[in-house]
């Protein structure tokens, strides 16, 4: 009797709304898509396997996404903010006095080594011969790149007013991404670290030529 009263007196958790359930299903699908993409690659990824990992029916996928390409791009779009936060957290944990440009370039390289980001790069390569995937990526890529430039401006406000700031940031991102692709064929080649050093020197020369110790932490 006492146990029954205790149960009766325990407030029940509020039932989730339909919108909350829908958002939870969508999140599970996006997380499952990234997992399958990492494990099996773009060529072998199927919506059947994604649905299985997410614990939903295959038909449920297409109540949230019109096509497989839309699902893949939404999963990458879901992934990017988390990677940006990890990147910022990594930079924030560096010791004071370190060259911030060199640290930012090296940390960018580190983030690009993440299996989920390397799997996402597969989609960009596959889009060359897949117009539907290319179209879906194009809709996502613009806002994502704008966000990356915004983050760079916040990290380096002393250089943000430079007329070529955005172009240099884009160049650094594309160079690192290209290095990641090259690393598949030559993972331990010293050219990669040489490239990162040249990138760091290039940014210093582009934005901070003539300034004394421009990018040291206070």
C-alpha positions as MATLAB code, in Angstrom:
seq = 'XXXXXXXXXXXXXXXXXXXXXXXXXXXXXXXXXXXXXXXXXXXXXXXXXXXXXXXXXXXXXXXXXXXXXXXXXXXXXXXXXXXXXXXXXXXXXXXXXXXXXXXXXXXXXXXXXXXXXXXXXXXXXXXXXXXXXXXXXXXXXXXXXXXXXXXXXXXXXXXXXXXXXXXXXXXXXXXXXXXXXXXXXXXXXXXXXXXXXXXXXXXXXXXXXXXXXXXXXX';
ca = [
       0.000    0.000    0.000;
       2.788    2.378    0.966;
       4.579    1.623   -2.304;
       1.372    2.245   -4.247;
       0.935    5.611   -2.544;
       4.552    6.465   -3.221;
       4.037    5.686   -6.905;
       0.862    7.702   -6.943;
       2.661   10.612   -5.362;
       5.557   10.548   -7.856;
       4.994   13.073  -10.607;
       5.000   11.462  -14.019;
       7.234   12.806  -16.757;
       5.336   14.994  -19.207;
       4.612   13.286  -22.473;
       6.693   14.527  -25.353;
       4.927   16.512  -27.998;
       4.693   15.281  -31.549;
       7.228   17.920  -32.566;
       9.676   16.741  -29.890;
       9.312   13.129  -31.040;
       9.837   14.205  -34.626;
      12.985   16.138  -33.726;
      14.335   13.186  -31.754;
      13.773   10.830  -34.700;
      15.456   13.272  -37.042;
      18.450   13.583  -34.716;
      18.796    9.785  -34.514;
      18.684    9.547  -38.294;
      21.384   12.200  -38.721;
      23.659   10.601  -36.132;
      23.125    7.171  -37.688;
      23.907    8.531  -41.146;
      27.262    9.896  -39.970;
      28.066    6.594  -38.244;
      27.311    4.532  -41.351;
      29.138    6.995  -43.596;
      32.249    6.678  -41.407;
      32.085    2.885  -41.186;
      31.018    1.977  -44.718;
      31.738    5.010  -46.893;
      29.471    6.800  -49.324;
      29.449    4.062  -51.962;
      28.164    1.389  -49.559;
      25.820    3.499  -47.447;
      22.160    2.496  -47.726;
      19.050    3.998  -46.207;
      18.157    0.509  -44.968;
      21.286    0.432  -42.812;
      20.766    4.004  -41.615;
      17.204    3.201  -40.561;
      18.412    0.088  -38.755;
      21.038    2.057  -36.801;
      18.503    4.757  -35.946;
      15.923    2.229  -34.807;
      13.239    3.350  -37.257;
      11.653    2.017  -40.415;
      13.173    2.852  -43.768;
       9.963    4.645  -44.673;
      10.449    6.963  -41.693;
      13.513    8.414  -43.378;
      11.470    9.767  -46.222;
       8.973   11.452  -43.955;
      11.887   13.670  -42.875;
      13.982   13.860  -46.048;
      12.896   13.912  -49.660;
      15.916   12.030  -51.007;
      19.004   10.157  -49.878;
      21.093   13.158  -50.959;
      19.039   15.419  -48.685;
      19.615   13.018  -45.790;
      23.372   12.955  -46.365;
      23.692   16.719  -46.617;
      21.524   17.270  -43.553;
      23.757   14.861  -41.629;
      26.877   16.799  -42.623;
      25.170   20.082  -41.779;
      24.285   18.570  -38.386;
      27.923   17.553  -37.878;
      29.687   20.814  -38.739;
      28.649   22.940  -35.704;
      29.898   20.232  -33.337;
      33.261   20.145  -35.097;
      33.527   23.932  -34.930;
      32.886   23.840  -31.190;
      35.570   21.175  -30.770;
      37.960   23.321  -32.806;
      37.312   26.381  -30.639;
      37.655   24.331  -27.462;
      41.002   23.007  -28.680;
      42.313   26.492  -29.395;
      41.041   27.743  -26.040;
      43.012   25.075  -24.225;
      46.379   26.038  -25.706;
      49.049   27.542  -23.444;
      49.465   31.308  -23.445;
      52.217   32.790  -25.552;
      51.778   30.388  -28.453;
      51.619   31.689  -32.007;
      47.872   31.794  -32.600;
      48.063   31.596  -36.396;
      50.266   28.504  -36.253;
      48.014   27.009  -33.593;
      44.869   27.756  -35.626;
      46.289   26.119  -38.758;
      47.555   23.075  -36.864;
      44.255   22.695  -34.983;
      42.373   22.918  -38.285;
      44.504   20.051  -39.573;
      43.766   18.069  -36.407;
      40.005   18.529  -36.804;
      40.215   17.457  -40.436;
      41.726   14.157  -39.262;
      38.447   13.287  -37.550;
      36.923   10.216  -39.287;
      33.493   11.846  -39.513;
      34.885   14.898  -41.296;
      36.929   12.781  -43.663;
      33.787   10.794  -44.410;
      31.953   14.040  -45.141;
      34.659   14.977  -47.646;
      33.746   11.811  -49.557;
      30.436   13.446  -50.399;
      32.166   16.386  -52.076;
      34.188   14.012  -54.243;
      31.118   11.900  -55.067;
      29.137   15.023  -56.033;
      31.247   15.375  -59.188;
      29.162   12.686  -60.873;
      25.974   12.983  -58.818;
      23.999   16.134  -59.769;
      21.420   15.573  -57.023;
      24.105   15.363  -54.340;
      25.918   18.332  -55.853;
      22.767   20.456  -55.689;
      22.089   19.494  -52.071;
      25.685   20.240  -51.051;
      25.641   23.598  -52.809;
      22.665   24.721  -50.736;
      24.503   23.823  -47.534;
      28.058   24.838  -48.393;
      27.455   28.579  -48.764;
      26.095   29.172  -45.240;
      28.707   26.805  -43.795;
      31.614   28.707  -45.360;
      30.118   32.013  -44.219;
      30.001   30.620  -40.698;
      33.652   29.557  -40.882;
      34.693   33.053  -41.969;
      32.630   34.542  -39.127;
      34.428   32.298  -36.626;
      37.786   33.324  -38.092;
      36.880   37.008  -37.714;
      36.040   36.433  -34.062;
      39.315   34.581  -33.484;
      41.445   37.212  -35.240;
      39.687   40.580  -34.925;
      43.024   42.355  -35.455;
      43.096   41.043  -39.039;
      39.368   40.946  -39.825;
      39.325   44.349  -41.539;
      41.944   43.309  -44.070;
      40.399   43.425  -47.582;
      41.636   39.925  -48.371;
      40.731   38.363  -45.028;
      37.935   36.179  -46.384;
      39.998   35.007  -49.357;
      42.929   34.008  -47.163;
      40.648   32.092  -44.785;
      39.085   30.268  -47.741;
      42.546   29.461  -49.100;
      43.689   27.993  -45.772;
      40.566   25.834  -45.454;
      40.824   24.554  -49.023;
      44.550   23.865  -48.676;
      44.028   21.825  -45.521;
      41.112   19.963  -47.068;
      43.221   19.203  -50.123;
      46.009   17.986  -47.870;
      43.600   15.597  -46.189;
      42.686   14.087  -49.551;
      46.356   13.797  -50.531;
      47.110   12.132  -47.202;
      44.960    9.139  -48.194;
      47.602    8.193  -50.762;
      50.633    9.310  -48.739;
      49.710    9.434  -45.048;
      53.214    9.944  -43.650;
      54.734   12.110  -46.350;
      56.639   15.114  -44.918;
      55.102   17.378  -47.561;
      51.992   17.715  -45.399;
      53.792   19.356  -42.475;
      55.791   21.516  -44.899;
      52.535   22.701  -46.405;
      51.127   23.612  -42.979;
      54.254   25.595  -42.135;
      54.042   27.464  -45.436;
      50.360   28.206  -44.811;
      51.165   29.635  -41.390;
      53.939   31.806  -42.836;
      51.657   32.948  -45.647;
      48.961   34.119  -43.204;
      51.522   36.006  -41.135;
      52.868   37.724  -44.223;
      49.392   38.477  -45.575;
      47.975   40.111  -42.469;
      50.759   40.970  -40.080;
      53.790   41.972  -42.134;
      55.925   44.382  -40.141;
      54.100   43.935  -36.846;
      56.196   42.827  -33.924;
      55.068   39.563  -32.301;
      51.576   40.041  -33.804;
      49.752   36.962  -32.704;
      50.891   36.013  -29.244;
      48.390   35.471  -26.493;
      48.355   38.068  -23.783;
];
